[in-house]
Amino acid sequence: MYRKVESIPSSPEDFEFPLEEKLSQDNRWVVMASLVPWSEFEEEYAKNFAEDMGAPALPFRMALGALIIKEKLGISDRETVEQIKENPYLQYFIGGREYRNEAPFDA
C-alpha cells in the first residue's frame, strides 16, 4: 500500500535542529538533495503500490534517499539506518523536516 504524503518543497533554513542551528547550504547532501527531482519520480513510484492493500510503503524521497546514502557511502542496511539516525544532513536528504534522534525506519 502507498499513502502519498503531500510534499511541500523545503529549504535547509526550514529544517529544525534542536540547537537552533541551520543546515549549511554547501553541504554535499543539501546540494545533492536540490539536484534530485523527487516529485517527478514519485508518481512512477506510487504506481507500484495498491492504495488499499498491504503495509504502507516508505515515502519516495525516504526510500530513494536511503538507497543513495547506502550506495554512496558503501555501507550495509543497518549502518545506513544508524548513519541517518545520527546525521541531520542525512535526515534532511531523505525528506525530514527536523532532527530526530531515532531511526526513521527499520533496516
C-alpha positions as CSV (number, residue, x, y, z in Angstrom):
1,M,0.0,0.0,0.0
2,Y,1.2,3.5,-0.7
3,R,-0.1,6.7,1.0
4,K,1.1,9.7,-0.7
5,V,2.3,12.4,1.6
6,E,1.9,15.9,0.4
7,S,5.4,17.0,-0.4
8,I,6.0,20.7,0.3
9,P,9.3,21.9,-1.0
10,S,11.5,22.8,1.9
11,S,14.8,24.5,2.2
12,P,17.7,23.9,4.6
13,E,16.6,27.0,6.5
14,D,13.3,25.4,7.3
15,F,14.8,22.3,8.8
16,E,14.5,22.4,12.6
17,F,17.6,21.5,14.6
18,P,17.4,21.3,18.4
19,L,20.2,23.8,18.9
20,E,18.5,26.3,16.5
21,E,21.4,25.9,14.1
22,K,20.7,25.8,10.4
23,L,22.0,23.4,7.8
24,S,24.8,24.6,5.6
25,Q,23.8,25.3,2.0
26,D,27.1,24.0,0.7
27,N,26.9,20.6,2.4
28,R,27.1,17.8,-0.1
29,W,23.8,16.2,1.0
30,V,22.0,19.6,0.8
31,V,23.4,20.2,-2.7
32,M,22.6,16.7,-3.9
33,A,19.0,17.0,-2.5
34,S,18.5,20.0,-4.6
35,L,19.6,18.1,-7.7
36,V,17.2,15.2,-7.5
37,P,13.8,15.8,-9.0
38,W,12.0,14.0,-6.1
39,S,8.4,14.9,-7.1
40,E,8.8,13.9,-10.7
41,F,9.8,10.4,-9.8
42,E,7.2,10.0,-7.0
43,E,4.3,9.5,-9.4
44,E,6.0,6.5,-11.0
45,Y,7.0,5.1,-7.6
46,A,3.4,5.4,-6.4
47,K,2.1,3.3,-9.3
48,N,3.9,0.3,-7.9
49,F,1.6,0.1,-4.9
50,A,-2.1,-0.6,-4.3
51,E,-4.0,2.1,-2.5
52,D,-5.9,-0.2,-0.2
53,M,-3.7,-3.4,0.2
54,G,-0.6,-4.2,2.1
55,A,1.5,-2.2,4.5
56,P,2.2,1.4,3.7
57,A,5.4,2.0,1.7
58,L,8.0,4.5,2.7
59,P,7.7,7.9,1.1
60,F,9.6,8.0,-2.2
61,R,12.2,10.5,-1.0
62,M,12.9,8.4,2.0
63,A,13.2,5.2,0.1
64,L,15.4,6.5,-2.8
65,G,17.4,8.8,-0.4
66,A,18.3,5.9,1.8
67,L,19.4,3.8,-1.2
68,I,21.6,6.7,-2.5
69,I,23.1,7.1,1.0
70,K,23.8,3.4,1.2
71,E,25.4,3.2,-2.2
72,K,27.4,6.5,-1.9
73,L,28.9,5.5,1.5
74,G,29.2,1.8,0.6
75,I,27.6,0.7,3.8
76,S,25.1,-2.0,5.0
77,D,21.4,-1.5,5.5
78,R,21.9,-1.4,9.3
79,E,24.7,1.1,9.0
80,T,22.6,3.2,6.7
81,V,19.9,3.4,9.3
82,E,22.4,4.3,12.0
83,Q,24.0,7.0,9.9
84,I,20.7,8.6,9.1
85,K,19.7,8.4,12.8
86,E,22.9,10.3,13.8
87,N,23.2,12.9,11.0
88,P,20.8,15.8,10.5
89,Y,22.1,16.3,6.9
90,L,21.1,12.7,6.0
91,Q,17.7,13.2,7.7
92,Y,17.2,16.3,5.6
93,F,18.3,14.4,2.5
94,I,15.6,11.8,3.0
95,G,12.9,14.4,3.4
96,G,13.0,15.0,7.2
97,R,11.8,18.4,8.5
98,E,13.6,18.3,11.8
99,Y,16.3,16.4,13.5
100,R,15.1,13.3,15.4
101,N,17.4,11.0,17.3
102,E,15.6,7.9,16.2
103,A,15.7,5.5,13.3
104,P,13.3,6.7,10.5
105,F,12.6,3.0,9.5
106,D,13.8,-0.5,10.2
107,A,16.9,-1.8,8.5
